Amino acid sequence: MPHTLLLRLPAAGQEDAEWVSIDETGVPTAAKQRGPLGLAAAVARSSKVVVLASATQILLAEPELPPGSAVKLARAVPFALEEQLTEDIDQLCFALGRRQTGGRTPVAVVARNVLQGWVSSLIGAGVEPYAVYADIALIPENPGHTVLWLEGARLAVRRPGMLPFAVELTPVSDALAVAGVIPDPLEETSEPKALESAILYATREDWARVQDEFARLADKFASLKVQLLPEGPLPWLARNLAATDAVNLLQGEFARSTDYGERWRRWRTAALLAAALLVVHVAAAALEIHRANRATAALDTEIAQVFSQTMPTEAMQDPRRQMQSRLERIRRSGPGPEYFLRTLEALSGATSAMPNTIIDTLSYREQTLDLKVTAPSLAALSQLSQLVGKRGLTVEIQSSTPAGAVIEAHLQVRSAAAKAH
């Protein structure tokens, strides 16, 4: 699975972007890098690129929209945000997020020319963005604290259960007052504002710049914790990428499209090899089918020959099925092989007790065994009949003929239920 490259666009007046490679859990797999977009493109070739843009040019809102299809919601958004917009709505792009359980829908608004400039810069440098988010949308939410992110003159604020927003104002005390984090000294209210517990994230340089000012504002907070970002904010924001519900700006006319020509050039060799393998497989399968058909035809010819020899009086239509049907009838009507084996067992036991008695020929049909034996005397034949009779079988001497010093006799051995023939 390809890693994700989290790329932060250059701030206004800067040329270098920042990026970091992260895995699916949001853990960076390498140190943060900085450089032109062309250098980031070399790293992004095998990664999914998620772009962070400055929120100072993006409006994040959560209006209440009527239920309906995506097209209907897109038409209703400009009117729902009419009071918050100062530009012509025809010059703006509106991106919608997933509808929340309370009925509100996250919306991100950006000027069309601004978004077009970001996308053109990325594509021109060889970077194909998978998504574009406002950078403050990745600020992690803390259920018990207001999260503050100070970067230069911009202060970003995210309260529990609310959308983040940013204030660009100095000094920081004014920015905190405008954001409503601390009481505004110029605003007269009958009830004092409840103090907030806050966590401030800042780089070492930014914290050194505002540390004294926050020390003077300590009594304006219920509690204030400071978390320094020694590697900058990008690795910190990356940890919230897997769980973010940020609104992707690449919608509508800016929806991500696939360059099929480039994809084909990238996978052409593998596709041709797969096609060649498929052709070889089909050819081998066709050859096996041809051989199997020939073997089947030869087998059918042999079956027809056996049918003609064994069933000469029956018309041949489907010899395989006809012979199988005949065998099934014989198997159901016949006594089965156990009678033949039982008769042989009884006969072999009797002849083993009479070593001078020899079986010349035998045949078995319908539970009856016909055999020709050579015995030293008629007494020996009588003894053989008695031994076999003890096994529950009937022995009849059909004929006996003296042949010198021995007797040649024709015997018939059958079960008690079999008829003589």
C-alpha positions in Angstrom: 0.0 0.0 0.0 1.6 3.4 -1.0 2.3 5.9 1.8 0.7 9.3 2.0 2.7 12.4 1.3 1.3 15.3 3.3 2.3 18.5 1.4 1.9 22.0 2.7 1.8 24.7 0.1 4.2 27.7 0.4 2.8 30.5 2.5 2.3 33.9 0.8 5.7 35.4 -0.1 7.5 32.1 0.2 8.7 29.7 -2.5 9.4 26.5 -0.6 6.8 23.9 0.4 7.0 21.4 3.3 6.2 17.7 3.1 6.4 14.6 5.2 5.8 11.0 4.3 3.4 9.2 6.7 1.9 5.8 7.0 -1.8 4.9 7.3 -1.8 5.6 11.1 -0.4 9.1 10.7 3.1 8.3 11.9 5.8 10.0 9.9 8.1 7.5 8.2 10.8 10.1 7.5 11.9 13.6 8.7 10.1 16.7 7.4 11.5 18.1 4.2 11.4 21.5 2.6 12.0 22.6 -0.9 10.4 23.6 -4.3 7.4 21.7 -5.5 9.5 20.0 -8.2 11.5 18.3 -5.5 8.3 17.1 -3.8 7.1 15.7 -7.1 10.0 13.2 -7.1 9.0 11.9 -3.7 5.3 11.9 -4.5 5.5 9.5 -7.5 4.6 6.4 -5.4 2.5 8.2 -2.8 -1.0 9.5 -2.3 -0.6 13.3 -2.1 -2.7 15.2 0.4 -2.2 19.0 0.2 -2.7 21.6 2.9 -3.5 25.1 1.9 -3.5 28.2 4.1 -6.9 28.7 5.8 -6.6 32.5 5.5 -8.0 32.1 2.0 -10.6 29.5 2.9 -13.9 29.9 4.7 -15.0 27.0 6.8 -18.7 26.9 7.8 -21.3 24.5 9.0 -24.7 25.7 7.8 -28.0 24.0 8.3 -29.1 22.7 4.8 -32.3 21.0 3.8 -32.1 17.3 3.2 -31.7 16.3 -0.5 -29.2 15.1 -3.1 -25.7 16.5 -3.5 -26.8 18.6 -6.4 -29.6 20.2 -4.4 -27.3 20.9 -1.5 -24.7 22.5 -3.7 -27.4 24.9 -5.0 -28.5 25.7 -1.5 -25.1 26.4 0.0 -24.5 29.9 -1.5 -27.8 31.1 -0.2 -27.2 29.6 3.3 -23.8 31.4 3.5 -25.0 34.6 1.9 -24.4 36.8 5.0 -20.8 35.5 5.4 -19.7 36.1 1.8 -18.3 39.3 0.5 -17.4 38.1 -3.0 -19.6 37.3 -6.0 -20.8 33.7 -5.6 -20.0 33.0 -9.3 -16.3 33.5 -8.5 -16.4 31.1 -5.5 -16.1 27.3 -5.2 -18.2 25.5 -2.6 -17.1 22.1 -1.3 -19.4 20.0 0.9 -18.5 17.5 3.6 -20.5 14.7 5.1 -23.7 15.7 6.7 -23.5 15.6 10.5 -25.9 13.9 12.9 -27.3 17.3 14.0 -28.4 18.2 10.5 -25.5 20.6 9.8 -23.2 20.1 6.8 -19.5 21.1 6.8 -18.7 23.5 3.9 -15.4 24.9 2.6 -15.5 28.0 0.4 -12.5 29.3 -1.7 -12.1 31.7 -4.6 -12.1 29.9 -7.9 -8.9 31.7 -9.1 -7.1 30.9 -5.9 -7.9 27.2 -6.1 -7.1 27.2 -9.8 -3.7 28.7 -8.9 -3.0 26.0 -6.3 -3.9 23.1 -8.6 -2.0 24.6 -11.6 1.1 25.0 -9.5 0.9 21.4 -8.3 0.2 19.9 -11.7 2.9 22.1 -13.3 5.4 20.7 -10.9 4.3 17.1 -11.5 2.3 16.6 -8.3 -1.2 15.1 -8.7 -3.1 16.0 -5.6 -5.5 13.4 -4.1 -7.2 16.0 -1.8 -6.7 19.6 -0.8 -7.7 20.6 2.8 -7.5 23.8 4.8 -4.5 23.4 7.1 -6.4 24.3 10.3 -8.9 21.5 9.5 -6.2 19.0 10.8 -6.0 20.6 14.2 -6.8 17.8 16.6 -9.9 18.3 18.8 -9.5 18.1 22.5 -12.8 17.4 24.4 -11.7 19.3 27.5 -9.7 22.2 26.2 -9.6 24.9 23.6 -6.8 24.2 21.1 -4.7 27.2 20.0 -2.2 27.1 17.2 0.1 30.1 16.9 2.1 30.5 13.7 3.5 33.9 13.0 0.8 36.5 13.2 -2.0 33.9 12.7 -3.8 32.4 15.7 -6.0 29.3 14.9 -8.7 28.2 17.4 -10.6 24.9 17.7 -13.1 24.5 20.5 -14.6 21.0 21.4 -17.4 20.1 18.9 -16.9 23.2 16.7 -15.2 24.1 13.4 -11.7 25.6 13.6 -11.1 29.2 12.6 -8.2 31.5 12.3 -7.5 35.2 13.3 -4.6 37.1 11.7 -3.9 39.9 14.1 -1.1 41.3 16.3 -0.5 41.5 19.2 -1.6 38.1 20.3 -3.8 39.5 23.1 -5.9 41.3 20.5 -6.2 38.1 18.4 -7.3 36.1 21.6 -9.9 38.8 22.4 -11.3 38.8 18.8 -11.4 35.0 18.8 -13.4 35.2 22.1 -10.8 33.1 23.9 -10.2 35.8 26.6 -12.5 38.6 27.7 -12.5 41.7 25.5 -11.5 44.6 27.7 -13.4 47.0 25.4 -16.7 45.0 25.7 -18.9 45.8 28.7 -21.1 42.8 29.8 -23.2 42.3 32.8 -21.8 38.9 33.5 -18.1 38.1 33.3 -17.0 35.7 30.6 -16.2 32.1 31.8 -12.5 31.4 31.6 -11.4 28.7 29.2 -8.8 26.0 29.6 -6.5 26.1 26.6 -3.6 24.2 25.0 -1.2 26.3 22.9 0.9 24.8 20.1 3.7 26.8 18.7 7.3 26.5 17.5 10.2 27.5 19.7 10.6 30.7 17.8 7.0 31.8 18.0 6.8 30.9 21.7 9.9 32.9 22.5 8.3 35.8 20.7 5.0 35.7 22.7 6.0 34.1 26.0 6.1 37.3 27.9 2.7 38.4 26.6 1.1 35.1 27.6 2.7 35.5 31.0 0.7 38.7 31.4 -2.5 37.0 30.2 -2.2 34.0 32.6 -5.1 35.2 34.7 -7.4 35.3 31.6 -7.3 31.5 31.3 -8.7 28.8 33.7 -5.5 26.9 32.7 -3.0 27.2 29.9 -0.6 24.5 28.7 2.1 25.0 26.1 3.2 22.4 23.7 6.3 23.2 21.6 6.6 21.9 18.0 10.4 21.5 17.6 9.9 20.1 14.0 7.2 22.6 13.0 3.5 22.1 12.8 3.4 19.6 9.9 4.2 16.4 11.8 1.8 17.5 14.5 -1.0 18.0 11.9 -0.1 14.7 10.2 -1.1 12.7 13.3 -4.7 13.7 12.8 -4.9 13.0 9.0 -6.2 9.4 9.4 -9.2 10.6 11.6 -9.9 13.9 9.9 -13.4 14.8 8.6 -11.9 17.8 6.7 -13.7 18.9 3.5 -11.9 18.2 0.3 -11.8 21.2 -2.0 -11.3 19.1 -5.1 -15.0 18.8 -6.0 -17.1 19.8 -9.0 -14.9 21.1 -11.8 -11.8 20.5 -9.7 -12.7 16.9 -8.9 -9.6 14.6 -9.2 -9.4 13.1 -12.7 -7.3 10.1 -13.9 -4.7 10.6 -16.5 -5.3 7.3 -18.3 -2.5 7.9 -20.8 0.0 8.2 -18.1 -1.4 5.2 -16.2 -1.2 3.1 -19.4 2.4 4.1 -20.0 3.2 3.1 -16.4 1.5 -0.3 -16.5 1.9 -1.0 -20.2 4.7 -3.6 -19.7 2.9 -5.4 -17.0 -0.3 -5.4 -19.0 1.4 -6.8 -22.1 3.0 -9.6 -20.1 -0.3 -10.4 -18.5 -2.0 -10.5 -21.9 0.8 -12.8 -23.3 0.4 -15.1 -20.2 -3.4 -15.2 -20.8 -2.9 -16.2 -24.5 -0.5 -19.0 -23.5 -2.9 -20.2 -20.9 -5.9 -20.2 -23.4 -3.8 -22.0 -26.0 -2.7 -24.7 -23.5 -6.3 -25.1 -22.3 -7.5 -25.4 -26.0 -4.9 -28.1 -26.6 -5.9 -30.0 -23.5 -9.6 -29.8 -24.6 -8.7 -31.1 -28.1 -6.8 -34.1 -26.6 -9.6 -34.8 -24.2 -12.1 -34.8 -27.1 -10.0 -37.2 -29.1 -9.7 -39.5 -26.1 -13.4 -39.3 -25.6 -14.1 -40.2 -29.2 -11.7 -43.2 -29.1 -13.3 -44.4 -25.8 -16.8 -44.1 -27.4 -15.6 -46.3 -30.3 -14.4 -48.9 -27.9 -17.6 -48.9 -26.0 -19.6 -49.3 -29.2 -17.5 -52.3 -30.1 -18.0 -53.9 -26.7 -21.7 -53.2 -26.9 -22.0 -54.9 -30.3 -20.2 -58.0 -29.0 -22.1 -58.3 -25.6 -25.5 -57.1 -26.7 -25.9 -58.0 -30.4 -29.7 -58.2 -30.3 -30.3 -54.7 -28.9 -30.3 -51.6 -31.1 -27.4 -49.3 -30.3 -28.5 -45.7 -29.5 -26.4 -44.5 -26.5 -24.0 -47.5 -25.8 -22.5 -46.0 -22.7 -25.9 -45.3 -21.1 -27.4 -48.6 -22.3 -24.6 -50.7 -20.9 -24.6 -48.8 -17.7 -28.4 -49.3 -17.4 -28.0 -53.1 -18.1 -25.3 -53.4 -15.4 -27.4 -51.6 -12.9 -30.3 -54.0 -13.6 -28.0 -57.0 -13.2 -26.5 -55.6 -10.0 -30.0 -55.0 -8.5 -31.3 -58.4 -9.5 -28.2 -60.5 -8.9 -27.2 -61.9 -5.5 -23.9 -60.0 -5.5 -20.3 -61.2 -5.2 -20.6 -62.3 -1.6 -22.3 -65.6 -2.6 -19.5 -66.4 -5.0 -16.8 -65.6 -2.4 -18.6 -67.6 0.2 -18.8 -70.6 -2.1 -15.1 -70.4 -3.0 -14.2 -70.1 0.7 -16.2 -73.3 1.6 -14.7 -75.2 -1.4 -11.2 -74.1 -0.7 -11.5 -75.2 3.0 -12.8 -78.6 2.0 -10.1 -79.3 -0.7 -7.3 -78.2 1.6 -8.3 -81.2 3.9 -8.1 -83.5 0.9 -4.7 -82.9 -0.8 -5.3 -85.6 -3.5 -8.4 -84.0 -4.8 -7.8 -81.6 -7.6 -10.2 -79.0 -9.1 -9.8 -79.0 -12.9 -12.4 -76.3 -14.0 -15.2 -74.3 -12.4 -17.9 -71.8 -13.5 -20.3 -69.7 -11.4 -23.8 -68.6 -12.4 -26.9 -67.7 -10.3 -25.5 -68.8 -6.9 -24.4 -72.1 -8.4 -20.9 -73.3 -8.9 -20.2 -76.0 -11.5 -16.8 -77.7 -11.3 -14.9 -80.7 -12.5 -12.7 -82.4 -10.0 -10.3 -85.3 -10.0 -10.5 -87.5 -6.8 -8.7 -90.7 -5.8 -12.0 -92.5 -5.1 -15.8 -92.2 -4.8 -15.3 -92.1 -1.0 -13.1 -89.0 -1.4 -15.9 -87.3 -3.5 -18.4 -88.2 -0.8 -16.1 -86.8 1.9 -15.7 -83.6 -0.1 -19.5 -83.2 -0.4 -19.9 -83.6 3.4 -17.2 -81.0 4.2 -18.8 -78.4 1.9 -22.3 -79.3 3.2 -21.2 -78.4 6.7 -20.9 -74.8 5.4 -24.6 -74.6 4.6 -24.2 -75.4 0.9 -25.7 -78.2 -1.2 -23.4 -80.5 -3.2 -24.6 -82.8 -6.0 -22.5 -85.2 -7.9 -23.8 -84.9 -11.5 -21.5 -87.6 -12.9 -18.4 -89.6 -12.2 -16.1 -91.5 -14.6 -13.2 -93.8 -13.7 -10.0 -92.7 -15.3 -7.3 -95.2 -14.4 -6.5 -95.0 -10.7 -8.6 -91.8 -10.2 -12.2 -90.6 -10.6 -13.2 -87.7 -12.7 -16.5 -86.2 -11.5 -18.8 -83.3 -12.3 -20.1 -81.5 -9.1 -22.6 -78.7 -8.6 -22.4 -76.6 -5.5 -25.2 -74.1 -4.7 -26.9 -72.3 -1.9 -30.1 -73.6 -0.4 -32.1 -70.9 -2.1 -30.6 -71.4 -5.6 -32.4 -73.7 -8.1 -30.6 -76.5 -9.8 -29.9 -76.1 -13.5 
